[in-house]
């Protein structure tokens, strides 16, 4: 039996590839706080997001459902209010659910089961970033280009630093508030706190302190930089959307971007460390499960690709570390798992046992058997990509040693990821793999109607484009989350006796 009603703290980064973390074998980046959690926790060596793009990945991470099941097609897709998230399930079990930072919610519901939201989001909540598969040739002006790479280097401040500093501050403050409230007997519920940073997402700009943690000569260059002619069709479209070949970076600019990215990872680690310090100082660490992950990966120039949007390992693999004090032995899990698995895992960890019945279907399985080291635990990850750079749904199946990528518009891709981790050899057309390819294609046909899904995506894009054009005429009502703070209840106020007020705020309490 698992411990009952433990607190849960989820530390989430944005666009942080496991291939640049020392816990996953990288020998350059400096991440002492994540390393310490990994040394004491369970590290999933083959974890995947459900979609290599911010909003679809996060919506699947929260709901345990594939993007197509909830209409989470792209970064301007509404997350339907009726979709159940782990925040709903945990809240129903008596948890206090709190979100600080980025979750990229689009639409009028900006809570999705969270009782409290401490910051606004760094991205807009409207439909303005809707892709257009009807007109792929017209590149969206609001999307990534190569300026993040070309202009990479040290900085003093950015939007992202402003945002993440606020996320760290509010999360630390909330942990201290929780401790003080428990001390006063006001609210003793277990909590699930999600602290979600936007680093190390591009642009690749980081303060000198973190830049100087790395020497230029220690920054590795991409292992392979495919020519445009040698790239697969989807990669060619991504290179067009991101203007990779229109404005190619120099070798030094590539090195600068990777240098700043490593610095940003150390910044993320420092923020996680500050939050973990507050957890410990508040006396909550011994009864709190800590989970570290990211919404998706980062290609960092490998194969000539940057950012995400691809099912190559750099784009879709994510770090996943689970530290549950006194519950599981430190271990590495080699089986492939997914963000889709986190909802049933969190519910089982939080409640101490599997939920006997679910009010909705899920696309994932609990990771508790993996955490226990049980040999029959599942080994599968499934993904979809339905956004910029695609012209039809792209789906991925990872099982055992093999990954299969399929889209109706392009040739199939099959990789033995174990034997060929850089995915240099596409096995899909080889006769000795014909039976495996046929089995994967048969499974895809049973799981998806890709022609119908494409039509659903296009119709959704058309509606949202019209919606945005209409609702940006005249008076505009924003869906962006506005944090609410009652200043009359903060700091020194004269409606409470001074000694009482000071005693309430002091932690730990003074005993006489």
Secondary structure, DSSP 8 states (H G I E B T S, - for coil): ---SS-EEEEEEEES--GGGSGGGT-SS---HHHHHHHHHSEEEEEEE-SSSSHHHHHHHHHHSS-HHHHT--STT----TTS--HHHHHHHTT-EEEEEE-----SS---TT-SEE-S--SS-SSSTT---GGGTTS--TTS--THHHHT-EEES--HHHHHHHHHHHHHHHHHHHHHHHHHTTS----EEEEEEEEEESSS-EEEHHHHTTS-GGG----S----TTTS-HHHHHHHHHTTTTTS---HHHHHHHHHHHHHHHHHHHHHHHHHHHHHHHTT-GGGEEEEEEESS---TTGGG--SS-S-SHHHHEE-EEEEETTTS--EEEEEEEEGGGHHHHHHHHHHSS--S--SS--S---SHHHHTT-TT---EEEEEE-STT-SS-EEEEEETTEEEEEETTS--EEEETTT-TT-----TT-GGGHHHHHHHHHHHHHH--HHHHHHHHHHHHHHHHHHHHHHTSSS-----------GGGSSS-TTS-HHHHHHHH-SS----
